[in-house]
Amino acid sequence: MGGSAHHPVTPDGRYFVVKGRLWRCTNPHLSHADRDRWVKALMAARRSVKLAKADADDAALAMARSAVNQAKVALGERGAPWWDDGAPDVNQCLVVNTRYADWYAELNQAY
């Protein structure tokens, strides 16, 4: 799942918070093998983005960014939400503008 010890994860496990913004976590229903395969693909694609930028190769950059997007969709971090309870996707929204605002305020008061 996305997130880390440095980034709080919402109680429902759908998002982690970075600088007050929500980012969708990886789909926890993926098999370990699928998750590993897509994470490796994502890291390779990100390396390709870096190389394409360094080479100023627009065609390679477009292909690499497409590969990043494909991996993030497969991981559930982009595209259709991986949950099916009808809750809206608030990926990349400011947490204070979402239903997680009270949770986040309480979390920040604890520190």
Contacts in CASP RR format, 6 or more apart in sequence:
PFRMAT RR
TARGET T0000
AUTHOR 0000-0000-0000
METHOD contacts of the structure
MODEL  1
MGGSAHHPVTPDGRYFVVKGRLWRCTNPHLSHADRDRWVKALMAARRSVK
LAKADADDAALAMARSAVNQAKVALGERGAPWWDDGAPDVNQCLVVNTRY
ADWYAELNQAY
1 9 0 8 1.000
1 13 0 8 1.000
1 25 0 8 1.000
1 26 0 8 1.000
1 28 0 8 1.000
2 9 0 8 1.000
2 16 0 8 1.000
2 23 0 8 1.000
2 25 0 8 1.000
2 26 0 8 1.000
2 77 0 8 1.000
3 9 0 8 1.000
3 16 0 8 1.000
3 23 0 8 1.000
3 25 0 8 1.000
4 16 0 8 1.000
7 16 0 8 1.000
7 17 0 8 1.000
7 18 0 8 1.000
8 16 0 8 1.000
8 17 0 8 1.000
8 104 0 8 1.000
8 107 0 8 1.000
9 15 0 8 1.000
9 16 0 8 1.000
9 17 0 8 1.000
9 25 0 8 1.000
10 16 0 8 1.000
10 17 0 8 1.000
10 22 0 8 1.000
10 100 0 8 1.000
10 103 0 8 1.000
11 103 0 8 1.000
13 25 0 8 1.000
13 28 0 8 1.000
14 24 0 8 1.000
14 25 0 8 1.000
14 81 0 8 1.000
14 83 0 8 1.000
14 87 0 8 1.000
15 22 0 8 1.000
15 23 0 8 1.000
15 24 0 8 1.000
15 25 0 8 1.000
15 90 0 8 1.000
15 91 0 8 1.000
15 100 0 8 1.000
16 22 0 8 1.000
16 23 0 8 1.000
16 25 0 8 1.000
17 23 0 8 1.000
17 95 0 8 1.000
17 104 0 8 1.000
20 94 0 8 1.000
20 95 0 8 1.000
20 96 0 8 1.000
20 104 0 8 1.000
21 92 0 8 1.000
21 93 0 8 1.000
21 94 0 8 1.000
21 95 0 8 1.000
22 90 0 8 1.000
22 91 0 8 1.000
22 92 0 8 1.000
22 93 0 8 1.000
22 94 0 8 1.000
22 95 0 8 1.000
22 98 0 8 1.000
22 100 0 8 1.000
23 77 0 8 1.000
23 91 0 8 1.000
23 92 0 8 1.000
24 76 0 8 1.000
24 77 0 8 1.000
24 78 0 8 1.000
24 81 0 8 1.000
24 89 0 8 1.000
24 91 0 8 1.000
25 77 0 8 1.000
26 35 0 8 1.000
26 75 0 8 1.000
26 76 0 8 1.000
26 77 0 8 1.000
27 75 0 8 1.000
27 76 0 8 1.000
27 82 0 8 1.000
28 82 0 8 1.000
29 82 0 8 1.000
30 38 0 8 1.000
30 75 0 8 1.000
30 76 0 8 1.000
34 74 0 8 1.000
35 75 0 8 1.000
38 71 0 8 1.000
38 74 0 8 1.000
38 75 0 8 1.000
39 71 0 8 1.000
39 75 0 8 1.000
41 67 0 8 1.000
41 70 0 8 1.000
41 71 0 8 1.000
41 74 0 8 1.000
42 68 0 8 1.000
42 71 0 8 1.000
42 72 0 8 1.000
42 75 0 8 1.000
44 67 0 8 1.000
45 64 0 8 1.000
45 65 0 8 1.000
45 67 0 8 1.000
45 68 0 8 1.000
45 70 0 8 1.000
45 71 0 8 1.000
46 64 0 8 1.000
46 68 0 8 1.000
48 60 0 8 1.000
48 63 0 8 1.000
48 64 0 8 1.000
48 67 0 8 1.000
49 61 0 8 1.000
49 64 0 8 1.000
49 65 0 8 1.000
49 68 0 8 1.000
51 60 0 8 1.000
51 64 0 8 1.000
52 58 0 8 1.000
52 60 0 8 1.000
52 61 0 8 1.000
52 63 0 8 1.000
52 64 0 8 1.000
53 61 0 8 1.000
69 78 0 8 1.000
72 78 0 8 1.000
73 79 0 8 1.000
76 82 0 8 1.000
77 91 0 8 1.000
78 91 0 8 1.000
81 87 0 8 1.000
81 89 0 8 1.000
90 98 0 8 1.000
90 99 0 8 1.000
90 100 0 8 1.000
95 101 0 8 1.000
95 104 0 8 1.000
96 104 0 8 1.000
96 105 0 8 1.000
END
